[in-house]
Amino acid sequence: MIVKMSKYAFMVYHKEYDAFLAQLRDLGVVHVKEKNSILDNEQLQDILATRKRINQLMRFFKTLHAQDLPLSPARELDKKDGLKLLQKIEDLQDKKVQLLAVKASMEKDIAYMEIWGDFSWANFNRLKKAGYDITFWTCPTAKYEPKWGDEYNAVLINNFQSVTYFVTITKEGTVIDIDAERPKMPDRGLQKLNARYNMLLDEIKALDNQMKKLAAEDYNTLDLFDKNLQNEFNLSNTLVQTDREAGDKLMLLEGFVPTEDAPAMEAALEKDGYYFQPMEIEEDDKVPIKLKNNKFSKLYEPITKMFSLPNYTEFDPTPLFAPFFMLFFGLCFGDGGYGLLVMVVCTILKRKVNPDFKPYLTLFQYLGLAALIVGTCTGSFFGISLVDVPAFSKVKDYFVSSDNLMTFSIVIGLVQIIFGKTVAAFKTKAQKGFKYSIAPFAWVFVITALALVFGLPMLNLQLPEIVKTVFLGIAIVGLLVAYLYNSPGKNIFLNFGTGLWNTYNMASGLLGDTLSYIRLFAIGLTGAILGGVFNSLAVDMTEGMNIVARAICMLLILLIGHSINIGLCTISSLVHPLRLIFVEYYKNAEFEGGGKEYKPFKKA
């Protein structure tokens, strides 16, 4: 559900404003209304840019932190020292980048010099002093001329990848006329290059150790510095959003407070004599959104935020789609063994991971449970078809067949669409009033009644004739209401035309939306088939091996194959249910979104 908010205006004498803001921050319940843009404020933009640098460095430190080096306690740094620490770390990063660039260049030089072999440039310099030039050449092997050996004392050094490498030894000043290229040679020999390369590796290793040490010593310091900057940003932003009245003597601030926290805030401010005034929330107010759900629905709030928070006049979609998402995941995963494995792995990881990640693992435990139930009902367990297992022969008729699963996917899709349209009708009632919701509710009754009359016989479920007649009567009455009262206050002919257009949109949209749920069946079936394929490969490819080798090879094939399949199933089972929720359900529920998250003014 969306927590109810109250709007307040605060008026404070300018000399008391700093103390007022300190108390407001200690209360930690007021979301300051943003009336002025922060994009043009240089100070706020500078703080945001600095925090971005800190977050990048903290992520970098996480990749470096060695478990054998415990994190040191945070040091309190002022802004000047904090910026110096950032610059120090960034300088080390830049140095590492430069060293890696030199390393890559030297590796190319070493690889090239290995073609020429190990020699000393000092010996070449002695020959030059004696009046001889040694020149390096390369040319395609097919173009190399043996006569160059007689004419220019050419000495063949190497042939590598159809290229010939050679040198000529001539008296100083001799003009060499051959069809070959003079390569650019490194300025030192192979031995010195290798020595310098080893020194470079030591330098990189020392730099890595220095940064790992910094990661252990200053990770918490960076975290504290970031929180201090966040506090500075919150305070500065509050000042930016403050209006000044009466010649800058009075400071006027507006904000939103959860209604349940408002009495405590009022009591605290009244105690210190600060003036505040409750205000009516206006239509164009961007009221911040705070979600409050039970333990199960709260796990799905990140999915809601992934798309968009609802606006203040809407319903919280989280508890409304959570059961559907869990069911859709189970249908897409399609294998009970995989679901059981997901549950076990998440249960083990919950004992070791950071507490912040535990809700995500709990969510996957629920999703794994859904996959276990659905997969077991459809008779698929680690790719094994339970219907073909003799031990389950007595209950094989109770497993859900692929035909029934496809029908179930369509039915559950239709149920969700009708549920979404019901939500849309209630939303219209809450936003515009009851009379505007009559036509949307009528369409819900029409679709439900016709689905029961014509859909149930397709499932071999026959209704008594009297019940069919009642449902058809409900559908007819619903159509009359939808045709004649879809736009309250307008004439009957305009309503009738609008009703015809709505009927066309409803019929075409309903068919396409319902059929899109077949993907739940298709994806689940694909995962089960792939699991069976890997099982068959493990058996067929190891046939003829001795029992030990066969057991090892089968185990490897099964581990690799099922790991790949679980990964693919997980991705598909997240992506496609999300699509059905964000596209089909949100569309039918007429979800608008666009809400801004509730962020109270308080210390980080």
C-alpha positions in Angstrom: 0.0 0.0 0.0 1.0 3.6 -0.4 1.6 5.4 2.9 -0.7 8.4 3.3 1.2 11.7 3.3 0.5 15.1 4.9 1.7 18.4 3.5 3.2 21.1 5.7 4.5 24.6 5.4 7.1 25.8 7.9 7.9 29.5 8.5 11.0 30.3 10.7 12.8 33.5 11.6 16.1 33.6 9.7 18.3 33.7 12.8 16.7 30.5 14.0 16.7 28.7 10.7 19.9 26.7 11.2 18.7 25.4 14.6 15.3 24.6 13.0 17.0 22.6 10.1 19.1 20.7 12.7 16.0 19.7 14.6 14.1 18.8 11.3 17.0 16.6 10.3 17.0 14.9 13.7 13.3 14.2 13.4 14.0 12.6 10.0 10.5 12.4 8.7 10.1 15.5 6.4 10.5 15.1 2.6 11.4 18.6 1.4 9.3 19.7 -1.5 11.5 20.5 -4.4 10.4 23.7 -6.1 13.8 24.8 -7.5 16.0 22.8 -9.9 19.3 21.6 -8.6 20.8 21.4 -12.1 21.8 25.1 -12.1 23.3 25.0 -8.6 27.1 24.7 -8.9 27.6 23.7 -5.3 25.1 20.8 -5.4 26.4 19.6 -8.8 29.9 19.6 -7.4 28.8 17.5 -4.4 27.1 15.0 -6.7 30.2 14.8 -8.9 32.3 14.1 -5.8 30.0 11.4 -4.6 30.0 9.8 -8.0 33.8 9.6 -7.7 33.6 8.1 -4.2 31.1 5.4 -5.4 33.3 4.5 -8.3 36.3 4.1 -6.0 34.4 2.1 -3.4 33.3 -0.3 -6.1 36.9 -0.5 -7.2 38.0 -1.2 -3.6 35.5 -4.0 -3.3 37.2 -5.8 -6.2 40.6 -5.4 -4.5 39.7 -6.2 -0.9 41.5 -9.3 0.3 39.6 -11.3 2.9 42.8 -11.7 5.0 43.0 -8.0 5.5 40.3 -6.8 7.9 38.7 -3.4 7.1 40.0 -0.6 9.3 37.6 1.7 11.3 36.5 4.8 9.5 38.5 8.0 9.9 36.7 11.3 10.1 38.0 13.5 7.3 37.1 17.1 6.5 36.3 17.9 2.9 39.8 19.0 2.0 41.4 15.8 3.3 38.7 13.7 1.8 39.3 15.2 -1.6 43.1 14.6 -1.1 42.4 10.9 -0.4 40.3 10.6 -3.6 43.0 12.2 -5.6 45.6 9.9 -4.2 43.6 6.8 -5.1 42.9 8.1 -8.6 46.5 8.9 -9.1 47.4 5.3 -8.2 44.7 4.1 -10.7 46.2 6.3 -13.4 49.7 5.0 -12.7 48.4 1.5 -12.9 46.8 2.3 -16.3 50.1 3.8 -17.5 52.1 0.8 -16.3 49.7 -1.7 -18.0 50.1 0.3 -21.3 53.9 0.1 -21.0 53.5 -3.7 -20.2 51.4 -4.3 -23.3 53.9 -2.3 -25.5 56.9 -4.3 -24.0 55.1 -7.6 -24.6 54.8 -6.7 -28.3 58.5 -5.7 -28.4 59.6 -8.9 -26.7 57.4 -11.0 -29.0 59.0 -9.3 -32.0 62.5 -9.5 -30.7 62.1 -13.2 -30.1 61.8 -13.6 -33.9 65.2 -11.9 -34.3 66.8 -13.7 -31.4 69.0 -12.5 -28.5 71.8 -10.1 -29.5 73.5 -7.1 -28.1 73.2 -3.6 -29.6 76.7 -2.9 -28.2 78.3 -5.3 -30.7 76.4 -3.6 -33.5 77.8 -0.3 -32.4 81.3 -1.7 -32.4 80.9 -2.8 -36.0 79.6 0.6 -36.9 82.7 2.2 -35.5 84.7 -0.2 -37.6 83.0 1.1 -40.7 80.2 -1.4 -41.2 76.4 -0.9 -41.2 74.1 -3.7 -40.0 70.6 -3.1 -41.4 67.4 -5.1 -40.5 65.0 -6.1 -43.2 61.7 -8.0 -43.6 59.9 -9.1 -46.7 57.4 -11.8 -47.8 59.2 -15.1 -48.0 58.2 -15.6 -51.6 60.0 -12.3 -52.5 63.3 -13.1 -50.8 66.2 -13.2 -53.3 69.2 -15.5 -52.4 71.5 -13.2 -54.5 71.2 -10.6 -51.8 73.6 -12.7 -49.8 76.3 -12.3 -52.3 75.5 -8.6 -53.1 74.9 -7.3 -49.6 76.1 -10.0 -47.2 72.5 -10.7 -46.3 72.1 -13.1 -43.4 68.8 -15.0 -43.0 67.6 -14.7 -39.4 64.1 -16.3 -39.3 61.1 -17.3 -41.3 57.8 -16.6 -39.4 54.3 -16.6 -40.8 55.4 -16.3 -44.4 57.7 -13.4 -43.6 61.4 -13.6 -43.9 63.6 -11.7 -41.4 67.2 -10.9 -42.4 70.1 -8.5 -41.9 72.6 -7.0 -44.4 76.3 -6.3 -43.4 77.7 -3.6 -45.7 80.5 -1.0 -45.6 79.4 2.3 -44.4 77.8 4.4 -47.2 76.8 1.4 -49.4 73.5 1.9 -51.2 71.3 -1.1 -50.8 68.7 -1.6 -53.5 66.4 -4.5 -52.6 62.6 -5.0 -52.5 62.2 -5.2 -48.7 61.1 -3.1 -45.7 63.2 -1.7 -42.8 61.2 -2.5 -39.6 61.2 -0.2 -36.6 63.4 -2.1 -34.1 63.1 -1.8 -30.2 65.9 0.3 -28.7 67.3 -2.6 -26.6 68.0 -6.3 -26.9 65.9 -9.2 -25.8 67.8 -9.8 -22.6 67.4 -6.1 -21.5 63.8 -6.2 -22.6 63.1 -9.2 -20.4 64.9 -7.7 -17.5 63.0 -4.4 -17.8 59.7 -6.4 -18.2 60.3 -8.3 -15.0 61.0 -5.1 -13.2 57.8 -3.7 -14.6 55.9 -6.8 -13.3 57.4 -6.2 -9.8 56.4 -2.5 -10.0 52.8 -3.5 -10.9 52.6 -6.1 -8.1 53.9 -3.5 -5.6 51.3 -1.0 -6.8 48.5 -3.7 -6.5 49.6 -4.5 -3.0 49.6 -0.8 -2.1 46.0 -0.4 -3.4 44.9 -3.5 -1.6 46.2 -2.1 1.6 44.4 1.2 0.9 41.2 -0.8 0.2 41.4 -2.3 3.7 42.5 0.9 5.4 40.2 3.4 3.7 37.0 1.7 2.5 35.1 2.6 5.6 36.7 6.1 5.5 35.3 6.6 2.0 31.9 5.4 3.1 31.9 7.8 6.0 33.1 10.7 3.7 30.3 9.8 1.3 27.7 10.0 4.1 29.0 13.4 5.2 28.8 14.7 1.7 25.2 13.3 1.5 24.4 15.2 4.6 25.9 18.3 3.1 23.9 17.8 0.0 20.7 17.4 1.9 21.3 20.5 3.9 22.3 22.6 0.9 19.4 21.3 -1.2 17.0 22.2 1.6 18.4 25.8 1.6 18.0 25.9 -2.2 14.3 24.9 -1.8 13.7 27.5 0.9 11.8 30.7 -0.1 12.8 34.0 1.6 10.1 36.4 2.6 9.9 39.8 4.3 13.3 41.0 3.1 15.0 37.7 3.8 13.9 37.8 7.4 11.5 34.9 7.2 12.4 31.5 5.8 9.5 29.5 4.2 9.8 25.7 3.5 7.3 23.2 2.3 7.5 19.4 2.8 5.6 16.1 3.1 5.4 13.9 6.2 3.9 10.4 6.5 0.5 11.1 8.2 1.3 8.5 10.9 4.5 10.4 11.9 2.9 13.9 11.7 1.6 14.1 15.4 5.1 13.4 16.8 6.7 16.0 14.5 4.1 18.6 15.4 4.7 17.9 19.1 8.4 18.3 18.8 8.2 21.6 16.8 5.5 23.1 19.1 7.7 22.4 22.0 10.4 24.7 20.6 8.0 27.3 19.3 8.4 26.8 15.6 5.6 27.8 13.3 4.1 25.2 10.9 0.8 24.9 9.0 -0.9 21.8 7.6 -1.8 22.3 3.9 -4.1 20.7 1.4 -2.3 18.5 -1.1 -3.0 20.1 -4.5 -3.6 18.2 -7.8 -0.2 19.2 -9.3 1.8 18.3 -6.2 4.4 15.6 -6.7 3.7 13.8 -3.5 6.6 11.4 -2.5 5.8 7.7 -2.5 6.5 5.4 0.5 5.4 1.8 0.1 4.3 -0.3 3.1 3.7 -4.0 2.5 3.7 -7.3 4.4 6.8 -9.5 4.4 5.9 -11.4 1.3 4.9 -8.4 -0.9 7.8 -6.3 0.3 10.2 -8.7 -1.4 8.7 -7.7 -4.8 9.1 -3.9 -4.2 12.4 -3.8 -6.2 10.4 -5.1 -9.2 8.0 -2.2 -8.8 10.8 0.3 -8.6 12.5 -1.2 -11.6 9.6 0.0 -13.7 8.3 3.0 -11.8 6.8 3.9 -8.5 3.0 4.5 -8.6 1.8 8.1 -8.4 0.1 9.2 -5.2 -3.4 8.8 -6.6 -2.9 5.2 -7.7 -2.8 1.8 -5.9 0.5 0.2 -5.0 0.8 -2.6 -7.7 3.2 -4.6 -5.7 0.9 -6.9 -3.7 -1.4 -7.1 -6.7 1.1 -8.6 -9.1 3.4 -10.5 -6.6 1.4 -13.8 -6.6 1.1 -13.7 -10.4 4.9 -13.1 -10.8 5.6 -16.0 -8.5 3.3 -18.3 -10.5 4.7 -17.1 -13.9 8.2 -17.8 -12.7 7.3 -21.3 -11.7 5.5 -21.9 -15.1 8.6 -20.6 -17.1 11.1 -22.5 -15.0 9.2 -25.7 -15.6 11.3 -28.1 -13.6 10.8 -29.2 -10.0 14.4 -30.3 -9.5 15.8 -27.0 -10.6 13.3 -25.2 -8.3 14.5 -27.4 -5.3 18.1 -26.6 -6.2 17.4 -22.9 -6.2 15.8 -23.1 -2.8 18.7 -25.1 -1.3 21.4 -22.8 -2.8 19.6 -19.6 -1.6 19.1 -21.1 1.9 22.9 -21.8 2.2 23.9 -18.4 0.8 21.6 -16.5 3.2 23.9 -17.6 6.0 27.0 -16.0 4.4 25.9 -12.9 2.4 25.6 -9.3 3.5 22.2 -8.7 5.2 21.3 -6.2 2.4 21.2 -9.1 0.0 19.1 -11.5 2.1 15.7 -10.2 0.9 16.7 -11.0 -2.7 17.7 -14.5 -1.7 14.4 -14.9 0.2 12.6 -13.8 -3.0 14.4 -16.5 -5.0 13.4 -19.0 -2.3 9.8 -18.3 -3.0 10.4 -18.4 -6.7 12.2 -21.7 -6.4 9.2 -23.0 -4.3 6.9 -22.0 -7.2 9.1 -23.8 -9.7 9.3 -26.9 -7.4 5.5 -27.1 -7.2 4.7 -26.4 -10.9 7.6 -28.6 -12.1 6.5 -31.5 -9.9 2.9 -31.1 -11.1 4.0 -31.2 -14.7 6.2 -34.2 -14.0 9.6 -32.8 -14.8 12.5 -33.2 -12.2 16.0 -32.4 -13.4 14.9 -33.1 -16.9 13.5 -36.6 -16.0 9.9 -37.2 -17.1 8.3 -38.6 -14.0 5.5 -40.0 -16.1 8.0 -42.5 -17.6 9.4 -43.6 -14.2 7.8 -47.0 -13.2 7.6 -45.9 -9.5 5.1 -43.2 -10.5 3.0 -45.3 -12.8 0.1 -45.4 -10.3 -0.1 -41.6 -10.2 0.9 -40.7 -13.7 -2.6 -39.7 -14.6 -2.4 -36.9 -12.1 0.5 -35.1 -13.8 -0.4 -32.1 -15.9 0.1 -32.8 -19.6 1.6 -30.2 -22.0 -1.9 -29.7 -23.6 -3.4 -29.0 -20.2 -0.5 -26.7 -19.3 -1.0 -24.6 -22.4 -4.7 -24.3 -21.6 -3.8 -23.3 -18.0 -1.4 -20.6 -19.2 -4.2 -19.1 -21.3 -6.7 -19.3 -18.5 -4.3 -17.7 -15.9 -3.5 -15.0 -18.5 -7.2 -14.3 -18.9 -7.6 -14.2 -15.1 -4.8 -11.7 -14.8 -6.3 -9.5 -17.6 -9.7 -9.5 -15.9 -8.0 -8.8 -12.5 -6.1 -5.9 -14.1 -9.3 -4.4 -15.6 -10.9 -4.7 -12.2 -8.0 -2.8 -10.6 -8.4 -0.1 -13.3 -12.1 0.2 -12.5 -11.4 0.6 -8.8 -8.6 3.2 -9.6 -11.1 5.2 -11.7 -13.5 5.1 -8.9 -10.9 6.4 -6.4 -9.6 9.1 -8.8 -12.7 10.4 -10.5 -15.7 9.1 -8.5 -18.2 6.2 -8.7 -20.1 7.3 -11.7 -17.0 7.3 -13.9 -16.2 3.7 -12.8 -19.6 2.2 -13.8 -18.6 1.5 -17.4 -15.2 0.0 -16.5 -16.9 -2.3 -14.0 -19.6 -3.2 -16.6 -16.8 -4.3 -19.0 -15.4 -6.5 -16.2 -18.8 -8.2 -15.7 -19.2 -8.6 -19.5 -15.8 -10.2 -20.0 -16.1 -12.5 -17.0 -19.7 -13.6 -17.9 -18.8 -14.4 -21.5 -15.6 -16.1 -20.5 -17.6 -18.4 -18.2 -20.4 -19.1 -20.7 -18.2 -19.8 -23.7 -14.8 -20.7 -22.1 -15.8 -23.3 -19.6 -17.3 -25.7 -22.3 -13.9 -25.6 -24.0 -12.5 -27.0 -20.8 -15.2 -29.7 -20.7 -17.0 -28.0 -17.9 -20.7 -27.6 -18.6 -22.8 -25.1 -16.7 -26.6 -25.6 -16.0 -28.7 -23.8 -18.6 -30.2 -21.5 -15.9 -26.7 -20.4 -14.9 -25.8 -19.8 -18.6 -28.9 -17.7 -19.0 -28.1 -15.6 -15.9 -24.5 -15.0 -17.1 -25.8 -14.0 -20.6 -28.2 -11.6 -18.9 -25.4 -10.1 -16.9 -23.3 -9.7 -20.1 -26.2 -8.0 -21.9 -26.9 -5.6 -19.1 -23.2 -4.9 -18.8 -23.0 -4.1 -22.5 -26.0 -1.7 -22.3 -24.3 0.1 -19.4 -20.9 0.2 -21.2 -22.5 1.5 -24.4 -24.9 4.1 -22.9 -23.0 5.4 -19.8 -19.3 5.3 -20.6 -19.0 9.1 -20.6 -21.2 10.6 -17.8 -22.7 13.9 -18.7 -22.5 13.5 -22.5 -25.4 12.7 -24.8 -26.5 9.1 -25.5 -25.4 9.1 -29.1 -21.9 10.1 -28.3 -21.8 7.4 -25.6 -23.0 4.8 -28.0 -20.3 5.7 -30.6 -17.7 5.6 -27.8 -19.0 2.2 -26.7 -18.7 0.8 -30.2 -15.1 2.0 -30.4 -14.3 0.6 -27.0 -15.8 -2.8 -28.0 -13.5 -3.0 -31.0 -10.4 -2.1 -28.9 -11.6 -4.5 -26.1 -12.1 -7.5 -28.5 -8.8 -7.0 -30.4 -6.7 -6.2 -27.4 -8.2 -9.0 -25.3 -7.4 -11.7 -27.9 -3.8 -10.5 -28.4 -3.2 -10.1 -24.7 -4.5 -13.5 -23.8 -2.5 -15.3 -26.5 0.7 -13.6 -25.3 0.5 -15.8 -22.1 1.2 -18.9 -24.2 4.8 -18.0 -23.9 4.6 -19.2 -20.2 3.9 -22.7 -21.5 6.4 -22.5 -24.3 9.3 -21.4 -22.2 8.6 -23.9 -19.4 8.4 -26.7 -22.0 11.7 -25.7 -23.5 13.5 -25.8 -20.2 12.1 -29.3 -19.5 13.0 -30.6 -22.9 16.6 -29.2 -22.7 17.0 -30.9 -19.3 16.0 -34.2 -20.9 18.4 -33.7 -23.8 21.3 -33.3 -21.5 20.3 -36.5 -19.6 20.2 -38.4 -22.9 23.6 -37.0 -24.0 25.1 -38.1 -20.7 23.8 -41.7 -21.2 24.5 -42.0 -25.0 27.9 -40.3 -25.2 29.4 -42.5 -22.4 28.0 -45.8 -23.6 30.8 -48.4 -23.9 33.1 -46.8 -21.3 34.2 -48.6 -18.1 32.0 -47.9 -15.1 34.4 -45.5 -13.4 35.1 -43.4 -16.5 31.5 -43.4 -17.5 30.4 -42.2 -14.0 32.9 -39.3 -14.2 32.0 -38.3 -17.7 28.2 -38.6 -17.1 28.6 -36.4 -14.0 30.6 -33.8 -15.9 28.1 -33.7 -18.8 25.1 -33.5 -16.3 26.8 -30.7 -14.2 27.7 -28.6 -17.3 24.5 -29.2 -19.1 22.1 -28.6 -16.3 24.1 -25.6 -15.1 23.7 -24.0 -18.5 20.0 -24.9 -18.6 19.4 -23.5 -15.1 21.1 -20.3 -16.1 19.0 -20.0 -19.3 15.8 -20.9 -17.4 16.5 -18.3 -14.7 17.0 -15.5 -17.2 13.9 -16.5 -19.2 11.9 -17.0 -16.1 12.7 -13.5 -14.9 12.5 -11.6 -18.3 9.2 -13.0 -19.6 7.2 -12.7 -16.4 8.5 -9.1 -16.1 7.3 -8.4 -19.6 3.9 -9.8 -18.9 3.6 -7.7 -15.7 5.0 -4.5 -17.1 3.2 -4.7 -20.5 0.1 -6.8 -20.2 -0.9 -6.3 -16.5 0.1 -2.7 -16.2 -1.7 -1.8 -19.5 -5.0 -3.5 -18.4 -4.7 -2.0 -14.9 -4.0 1.4 -16.5 -1.0 1.9 -14.3 0.5 5.3 -14.9 3.5 5.4 -12.5 5.9 8.3 -12.3 5.9 8.6 -8.5 9.0 10.0 -6.7 10.4 8.0 -3.8 10.0 9.4 -0.3 13.4 10.6 0.9 13.2 12.4 4.3 15.6 15.1 5.3 17.8 13.4 7.8 21.4 12.4 8.6 22.8 9.6 6.4 
